[in-house]
C-alpha cells in the first residue's frame, strides 16, 4: 500500500515544501500517533491490570507494552517517509528546502543521523 500523498490537491498548482511537509504530517505523523494510541488501547483492554499483576510473565508484558507499539509505528514511519520524499521531489520541490522544513517540523531526522538510516528506501515509490 503506497499512500497517495497528492490526493485532493489541485493539479494546476505547484507543490511547495511547506505543503509537502503538511501532507507528510497528514499521511505519516497522524498515522504514527494513531498506531501508538490504538495499540496501547488494545493492550490496556487485554491486560487491564498491566504488567504488575500478570504473574511470571510481567517482565515480558512490560517489554511488550513499552517496545511493541513504538516499533510498529516506527515501521510505518520507515516505510512512508521515503515514499513521501520521492513524491515531493518528483513534483519539483527543492530537496534542500524540503529537508530543512521537514527536519525543523520533526517529520524527518537530519541527514546521516542513525535513525534516518532506518528508512526503507528500496522498492516502488
Backbone as numpy.savetxt, mean C-alpha at the origin, in Angstrom:
# Nx Ny Nz CAx CAy CAz Cx Cy Cz
-4.84 -8.83 -10.53 -5.68 -7.66 -10.53 -4.79 -6.42 -10.53
-4.87 -5.66 -11.58 -4.14 -4.41 -11.67 -5.13 -3.27 -11.46
-4.89 -2.40 -10.48 -5.81 -1.29 -10.26 -5.85 -0.36 -11.47
-7.02 0.17 -11.75 -7.18 1.14 -12.82 -7.03 2.54 -12.22
-5.80 2.99 -12.11 -5.51 4.25 -11.44 -6.16 5.44 -12.13
-6.38 5.34 -13.43 -6.94 6.46 -14.17 -8.45 6.45 -14.27
-9.10 5.49 -13.66 -10.56 5.39 -13.74 -11.21 6.67 -13.22
-12.09 7.23 -14.05 -12.83 8.42 -13.65 -12.13 9.73 -13.92
-10.90 9.70 -14.40 -10.20 10.94 -14.70 -10.56 11.41 -16.11
-10.69 12.71 -16.31 -10.97 13.20 -17.67 -9.78 12.92 -18.59
-10.03 12.28 -19.72 -8.92 11.90 -20.61 -8.27 13.08 -21.31
-8.94 14.22 -21.36 -8.40 15.36 -22.09 -7.50 16.26 -21.23
-7.39 15.98 -19.94 -6.55 16.79 -19.05 -5.25 16.05 -18.75
-4.13 16.79 -18.77 -2.85 16.13 -18.46 -2.78 15.73 -16.98
-2.08 14.66 -16.73 -1.92 14.18 -15.36 -0.77 14.93 -14.70
-0.99 15.46 -13.52 0.05 16.15 -12.76 0.56 15.23 -11.66
1.72 15.54 -11.12 2.27 14.75 -10.01 1.33 14.81 -8.81
0.76 15.97 -8.56 -0.16 16.13 -7.43 -1.38 15.21 -7.57
-1.96 15.18 -8.75 -3.12 14.32 -8.98 -2.71 12.84 -8.95
-1.55 12.52 -9.48 -1.08 11.13 -9.47 -0.88 10.64 -8.04
-0.32 11.49 -7.19 -0.11 11.10 -5.78 -1.45 10.96 -5.08
-2.38 11.85 -5.37 -3.71 11.73 -4.78 -4.35 10.40 -5.18
-4.21 10.02 -6.45 -4.74 8.73 -6.91 -3.99 7.57 -6.24
-2.70 7.76 -6.02 -1.92 6.73 -5.33 -2.44 6.49 -3.93
-2.75 7.57 -3.22 -3.32 7.41 -1.87 -4.68 6.72 -1.95
-5.46 7.08 -2.94 -6.79 6.49 -3.08 -6.71 4.99 -3.34
-5.79 4.58 -4.20 -5.69 3.17 -4.59 -4.68 2.36 -3.78
-3.83 3.02 -3.00 -2.80 2.29 -2.25 -2.97 2.51 -0.75
-2.91 3.74 -0.29 -2.94 4.02 1.15 -4.27 3.63 1.79
-5.37 4.00 1.16 -6.68 3.65 1.73 -6.85 2.14 1.83
-6.53 1.37 0.76 -6.60 -0.09 0.92 -5.66 -0.65 1.98
-4.48 -0.06 2.15 -3.57 -0.52 3.19 -4.24 -0.39 4.56
-4.82 0.77 4.84 -5.49 0.97 6.13 -6.73 0.09 6.27
-7.43 -0.14 5.17 -8.61 -1.02 5.20 -8.19 -2.46 5.50
-7.10 -2.91 4.89 -6.59 -4.26 5.15 -6.22 -4.40 6.63
-5.49 -3.44 7.14 -5.10 -3.49 8.55 -6.33 -3.54 9.46
-7.27 -2.64 9.24 -8.45 -2.58 10.10 -9.28 -3.86 9.99
-9.48 -4.35 8.78 -10.29 -5.55 8.58 -9.65 -6.77 9.24
-8.36 -6.94 9.06 -7.71 -8.11 9.64 -7.65 -8.02 11.16
-7.39 -6.84 11.70 -7.40 -6.70 13.16 -8.81 -6.92 13.73
-9.82 -6.49 12.99 -11.20 -6.72 13.41 -11.52 -8.22 13.41
-11.14 -8.89 12.34 -11.38 -10.34 12.24 -10.66 -11.08 13.38
-9.42 -10.72 13.64 -8.69 -11.35 14.74 -9.32 -11.05 16.09
-9.84 -9.84 16.26 -10.50 -9.48 17.52 -11.78 -10.28 17.71
-12.50 -10.55 16.62 -13.72 -11.36 16.71 -13.38 -12.82 16.98
-12.36 -13.32 16.29 -11.97 -14.72 16.47 -11.36 -14.99 17.84
-10.65 -14.01 18.36 -9.97 -14.16 19.66 -10.33 -12.99 20.56
-11.56 -12.98 21.09 -12.02 -11.81 21.87 -11.19 -11.54 23.12
-10.53 -12.53 23.67 -9.71 -12.31 24.85 -8.26 -11.99 24.49
-7.96 -11.95 23.21 -6.60 -11.66 22.78 -5.67 -12.81 23.11
-4.39 -12.56 23.06 -3.43 -13.63 23.31 -3.26 -13.95 24.79
-3.85 -13.15 25.67 -3.56 -13.29 27.09 -4.24 -14.48 27.74
-5.38 -14.91 27.21 -6.09 -16.05 27.80 -6.20 -17.20 26.82
-5.25 -17.30 25.95 -5.31 -18.33 24.91 -4.42 -19.52 25.20
-3.99 -19.66 26.43 -3.23 -20.84 26.83 -1.86 -20.90 26.22
-1.49 -22.13 25.82 -0.12 -22.36 25.36 0.18 -21.71 24.02
-0.86 -21.29 23.29 -0.64 -20.66 21.99 -0.57 -19.14 22.07
-0.53 -18.60 23.27 -0.53 -17.14 23.45 0.60 -16.45 22.70
1.85 -16.91 22.78 2.91 -16.21 22.04 2.70 -16.24 20.53
2.25 -17.39 20.03 2.00 -17.50 18.60 0.86 -16.59 18.17
-0.20 -16.52 18.96 -1.32 -15.65 18.66 -0.91 -14.19 18.71
-0.12 -13.82 19.70 0.36 -12.44 19.80 1.19 -12.08 18.57
2.03 -12.99 18.13 2.83 -12.76 16.93 1.93 -12.61 15.71
0.92 -13.45 15.60 -0.02 -13.37 14.49 -0.73 -12.01 14.47
-1.14 -11.54 15.61 -1.86 -10.26 15.69 -0.95 -9.09 15.34
0.30 -9.15 15.79 1.21 -8.03 15.57 1.82 -8.05 14.17
2.16 -9.21 13.67 2.89 -9.32 12.40 1.96 -9.57 11.21
0.90 -10.31 11.39 0.05 -10.72 10.28 -0.56 -9.59 9.46
-1.42 -8.76 10.05 -2.07 -7.71 9.27 -1.09 -6.74 8.60
-0.04 -6.25 9.30 0.90 -5.38 8.58 1.61 -6.08 7.41
1.86 -7.38 7.55 2.51 -8.11 6.47 1.62 -8.19 5.24
0.35 -8.46 5.44 -0.60 -8.53 4.32 -0.74 -7.15 3.67
-0.84 -6.10 4.49 -0.95 -4.75 3.95 0.32 -4.37 3.18
1.47 -4.80 3.69 2.73 -4.49 3.00 2.79 -5.18 1.64
2.27 -6.38 1.55 2.23 -7.08 0.26 1.42 -6.27 -0.74
0.27 -5.73 -0.32 -0.52 -4.89 -1.23 0.29 -3.67 -1.66
0.92 -2.98 -0.70 1.71 -1.81 -1.02 2.82 -2.17 -2.01
3.53 -3.26 -1.76 4.65 -3.68 -2.61 4.19 -4.02 -4.01
2.97 -4.51 -4.15 2.41 -4.84 -5.45 1.93 -3.58 -6.17
1.21 -2.71 -5.46 0.52 -1.59 -6.10 1.43 -0.41 -6.45
2.41 -0.10 -5.62 3.24 1.09 -5.85 3.96 1.08 -7.20
4.63 0.00 -7.59 5.31 0.04 -8.89 4.34 0.18 -10.07
3.16 -0.40 -9.94 2.16 -0.27 -11.00 1.62 1.15 -11.07
1.42 1.75 -9.90 1.00 3.15 -9.85 2.07 4.04 -10.48
3.32 3.80 -10.13 4.41 4.61 -10.66 4.49 4.49 -12.18
4.38 3.25 -12.69 4.41 3.05 -14.15 3.26 3.77 -14.83
2.07 3.71 -14.19 0.91 4.39 -14.75 1.17 5.90 -14.84
1.66 6.50 -13.76 1.90 7.95 -13.72 2.97 8.34 -14.73
4.05 7.58 -14.79 5.13 7.93 -15.72 4.69 7.75 -17.16
3.88 6.74 -17.44 3.39 6.54 -18.81 2.43 7.64 -19.23
1.84 8.34 -18.26 0.94 9.46 -18.56 1.71 10.77 -18.66
3.04 10.73 -18.53 3.85 11.91 -18.74 4.21 12.72 -17.51
3.99 12.16 -16.33 4.35 12.88 -15.09 5.87 12.87 -14.95
6.40 14.00 -14.52 7.85 14.13 -14.31 8.28 13.17 -13.18
9.24 12.27 -13.45 9.61 11.27 -12.44 10.18 11.86 -11.15
10.98 12.90 -11.25 11.56 13.51 -10.04 10.48 14.18 -9.20
9.57 14.89 -9.86 8.48 15.55 -9.13 7.55 14.53 -8.49
7.28 13.45 -9.21 6.43 12.39 -8.67 7.06 11.77 -7.43
8.35 11.44 -7.50 9.05 10.86 -6.37 9.08 11.82 -5.19
9.41 13.07 -5.45 9.52 14.07 -4.39 8.18 14.24 -3.67
7.12 14.41 -4.42 5.81 14.63 -3.81 5.28 13.37 -3.12
5.45 12.22 -3.75 5.00 10.96 -3.14 5.77 10.65 -1.87
7.04 10.95 -1.87 7.87 10.73 -0.68 7.48 11.71 0.43
7.23 12.96 0.06 6.82 13.97 1.04 5.49 13.61 1.69
4.59 13.00 0.92 3.29 12.62 1.44 3.25 11.18 1.95
4.41 10.57 2.09 4.57 9.24 2.70 3.86 8.12 1.92
3.79 8.28 0.61 3.26 7.21 -0.23 4.36 6.23 -0.61
5.57 6.73 -0.81 6.71 5.88 -1.18 7.90 6.19 -0.27
8.85 5.29 -0.27 10.09 5.46 0.50 11.12 6.16 -0.37
12.14 6.76 0.24 13.21 7.39 -0.55 13.91 6.37 -1.44
14.39 6.83 -2.57 15.12 5.96 -3.49 16.32 5.34 -2.77
16.47 4.03 -2.94 17.59 3.32 -2.33 17.33 2.85 -0.91
16.25 3.29 -0.30 15.92 2.86 1.06 15.62 1.36 1.05
15.92 0.69 2.15 15.67 -0.76 2.25 14.23 -1.10 1.91
13.27 -0.36 2.46 11.86 -0.67 2.23 11.43 -0.39 0.79
12.08 0.56 0.13 11.78 0.83 -1.28 12.13 -0.38 -2.13
13.10 -1.14 -1.66 13.53 -2.32 -2.41 12.55 -3.49 -2.27
11.50 -3.34 -1.44 10.52 -4.42 -1.30 9.41 -4.34 -2.35
9.47 -3.35 -3.23 8.45 -3.24 -4.28 8.56 -4.42 -5.24
7.42 -4.96 -5.64 7.36 -6.05 -6.62 7.37 -5.41 -8.01
8.53 -5.28 -8.59 8.65 -4.53 -9.86 8.48 -5.37 -11.10
8.51 -6.67 -10.98 8.39 -7.51 -12.17 6.95 -7.63 -12.63
6.77 -8.25 -13.76 5.42 -8.53 -14.24 4.82 -7.40 -15.06
3.52 -7.53 -15.25 2.78 -6.57 -16.06 2.55 -5.27 -15.30
2.30 -4.17 -16.04 1.96 -2.91 -15.38 0.59 -2.93 -14.77
